[in-house]
């Protein structure tokens, strides 16, 4: 077998803030990443609330890219935590407040998505129950009780996601 070992690329070292200008740039980068991601998430929330799920799904790539940018900024912040705690505590406090607002808005988005998921699941289950009720023969036992259908009488529901 001629398998060559795969080379793993080592991730680039995360820069650490070492001056007030670096700290300010880091804060601006993180706040910008949160604001842009929040704008995409708010748009997604509006679309899902309006029932425009296809349009909301189209935001997935943009949301993923903004999430990567946000995570990179958070990693930079974590690497610079020591410097910020010692030299710029007020900046760190401002970032924490902004992040708390960001988290609250994310919670609204997650609630809307969970509600949409529950509603759509309820619809599919309701349709399946109705289909099963119509497909199952009505039979009765010798005592006049309705007989429970066997597994061979239950027809699975198929859903096409390409529509």
Backbone torsions as a table, in degrees:
resi	resn	phi	psi	omega
1	UNK	NA	130.9	-179.2
2	UNK	-104.9	58.5	179.3
3	UNK	-87.0	125.7	177.1
4	UNK	-95.1	138.9	179.4
5	UNK	-65.4	140.0	178.7
6	UNK	-78.9	138.6	177.0
7	UNK	-87.2	128.6	176.6
8	UNK	-95.5	129.2	178.4
9	UNK	-80.9	130.1	176.9
10	UNK	-78.1	135.9	-179.8
11	UNK	-65.4	147.6	178.8
12	UNK	-64.5	142.4	179.4
13	UNK	-63.3	142.3	-179.2
14	UNK	-79.6	127.0	-179.4
15	UNK	-66.4	145.2	-179.4
16	UNK	-111.4	134.0	177.7
17	UNK	-65.9	131.7	-179.0
18	UNK	-132.6	7.6	177.9
19	UNK	-148.7	162.5	177.5
20	UNK	-58.7	-34.7	178.6
21	UNK	-66.6	-40.7	176.9
22	UNK	-62.7	-42.2	-179.6
23	UNK	-63.5	-42.6	179.2
24	UNK	-64.4	-42.7	179.1
25	UNK	-63.6	-41.0	177.7
26	UNK	-61.7	-45.5	-179.8
27	UNK	-63.3	-44.2	179.2
28	UNK	-63.3	-40.2	179.3
29	UNK	-63.2	-45.5	179.9
30	UNK	-66.2	-44.4	-179.8
31	UNK	-65.5	-37.9	177.6
32	UNK	-65.5	-43.3	178.9
33	UNK	-61.7	-42.6	178.5
34	UNK	-64.7	-42.6	-178.4
35	UNK	-65.0	-43.6	-179.7
36	UNK	-67.4	-44.3	177.9
37	UNK	-63.0	-40.2	179.2
38	UNK	-64.4	-37.2	177.3
39	UNK	-62.6	-43.2	178.6
40	UNK	-65.1	-42.9	-179.1
41	UNK	-66.3	-40.5	177.7
42	UNK	-63.3	-39.5	177.1
43	UNK	-63.4	-43.7	178.3
44	UNK	-60.0	-43.3	179.4
45	UNK	-61.0	-45.1	178.6
46	UNK	-59.8	-45.2	-178.6
47	UNK	-64.7	-43.2	180.0
48	UNK	-65.8	-41.6	177.9
49	UNK	-61.2	-34.4	179.9
50	UNK	-82.4	-2.8	179.3
51	UNK	81.6	14.4	-179.7
52	UNK	-97.5	68.1	-173.8
53	UNK	-66.5	-39.4	178.9
54	UNK	-58.7	-43.3	179.2
55	UNK	-66.4	-36.3	178.3
56	UNK	-66.3	-39.4	179.0
57	UNK	-64.1	-31.8	179.6
58	UNK	-63.8	-19.6	179.3
59	UNK	-82.3	-2.9	-174.0
60	UNK	-57.8	-45.7	-177.9
61	UNK	-65.0	-42.6	179.9
62	UNK	-66.0	-40.2	179.2
63	UNK	-64.3	-41.0	178.6
64	UNK	-64.1	-42.6	179.6
65	UNK	-64.6	-43.3	179.3
66	UNK	-67.3	-33.4	177.1
67	UNK	-65.7	-41.4	176.9
68	UNK	-61.7	-41.9	179.4
69	UNK	-63.6	-42.8	178.9
70	UNK	-62.4	-45.9	-179.8
71	UNK	-63.6	-35.9	175.7
72	UNK	-63.3	-41.7	179.0
73	UNK	-66.7	-37.5	178.0
74	UNK	-66.3	-40.5	177.8
75	UNK	-62.1	-40.8	177.5
76	UNK	-62.9	-41.5	178.7
77	UNK	-63.2	-44.5	-179.9
78	UNK	-62.7	-38.9	179.3
79	UNK	-66.9	-27.2	-177.4
80	UNK	-101.0	8.3	-175.2
81	UNK	-54.3	-45.8	-177.5
82	UNK	-60.0	-48.1	-179.0
83	UNK	-63.0	-45.6	-177.4
84	UNK	-64.9	-37.9	179.2
85	UNK	-63.9	-38.8	-177.5
86	UNK	-82.9	-43.5	-170.3
87	UNK	-102.5	-22.9	-176.4
88	UNK	-141.5	59.8	-177.7
89	UNK	-64.6	-32.0	179.4
90	UNK	-67.4	-35.1	176.7
91	UNK	-66.9	-40.2	178.0
92	UNK	-64.7	-39.6	177.3
93	UNK	-63.7	-42.5	178.3
94	UNK	-62.6	-42.9	178.7
95	UNK	-63.4	-39.6	178.4
96	UNK	-63.5	-42.8	178.6
97	UNK	-63.5	-43.6	179.7
98	UNK	-63.8	-38.8	-179.9
99	UNK	-68.3	-35.2	176.8
100	UNK	-62.3	-40.7	176.4
101	UNK	-64.8	-43.5	178.3
102	UNK	-58.4	-45.8	-179.6
103	UNK	-63.1	-39.4	178.7
104	UNK	-63.3	-40.7	178.9
105	UNK	-68.6	-35.5	175.4
106	UNK	-62.9	-38.6	179.8
107	UNK	-63.5	-38.4	176.5
108	UNK	-61.7	-45.6	179.2
109	UNK	-60.6	-45.7	-179.9
110	UNK	-63.4	-36.1	177.8
111	UNK	-65.6	-43.5	178.7
112	UNK	-63.5	-44.1	179.3
113	UNK	-64.9	-40.5	178.9
114	UNK	-65.5	-38.5	178.1
115	UNK	-65.3	-45.2	179.0
116	UNK	-61.3	-40.0	178.8
117	UNK	-63.6	-45.5	-178.9
118	UNK	-64.1	-41.0	179.5
119	UNK	-64.7	-46.7	-179.0
120	UNK	-65.6	-37.7	177.4
121	UNK	-64.9	-40.0	177.7
122	UNK	-62.8	-38.5	178.3
123	UNK	-65.2	-47.5	-179.2
124	UNK	-62.7	-43.0	178.6
125	UNK	-63.6	-39.3	178.3
126	UNK	-64.1	-42.8	177.6
127	UNK	-63.5	-43.4	-179.9
128	UNK	-62.5	-43.1	179.2
129	UNK	-61.3	-43.0	179.6
130	UNK	-64.9	-41.3	178.4
131	UNK	-63.9	-44.7	-179.6
132	UNK	-63.4	-40.4	-179.5
133	UNK	-61.6	-38.3	-179.4
134	UNK	-75.9	-29.7	-176.9
135	UNK	-86.0	-21.1	-175.6
136	UNK	-84.9	129.8	179.3
137	UNK	-70.4	144.6	177.2
138	UNK	-86.9	109.4	178.4
139	UNK	-127.6	156.6	-177.3
140	UNK	-128.4	151.3	178.1
141	UNK	-81.5	176.2	-179.8
142	UNK	-62.7	-27.2	-179.6
143	UNK	-86.4	2.4	178.1
144	UNK	88.5	6.0	177.7
145	UNK	-86.0	149.9	178.0
146	UNK	-68.0	132.5	-178.3
147	UNK	-80.7	141.5	176.0
148	UNK	-78.8	127.7	-178.5
149	UNK	-69.2	150.8	178.0
150	UNK	-83.3	169.7	-177.9
151	UNK	-63.3	-25.2	-179.5
152	UNK	-73.5	-15.8	177.6
153	UNK	-86.6	-10.2	-177.5
154	UNK	-92.3	124.6	-179.3
155	UNK	-100.8	128.0	-179.9
156	UNK	-70.4	153.7	177.8
157	UNK	-94.7	129.5	177.7
158	UNK	-109.1	132.5	-178.8
159	UNK	-118.0	128.9	176.7
160	UNK	-93.4	120.6	-180.0
161	UNK	-88.8	-1.0	-176.8
162	UNK	-89.0	-4.2	-177.8
163	UNK	-78.0	NA	NA
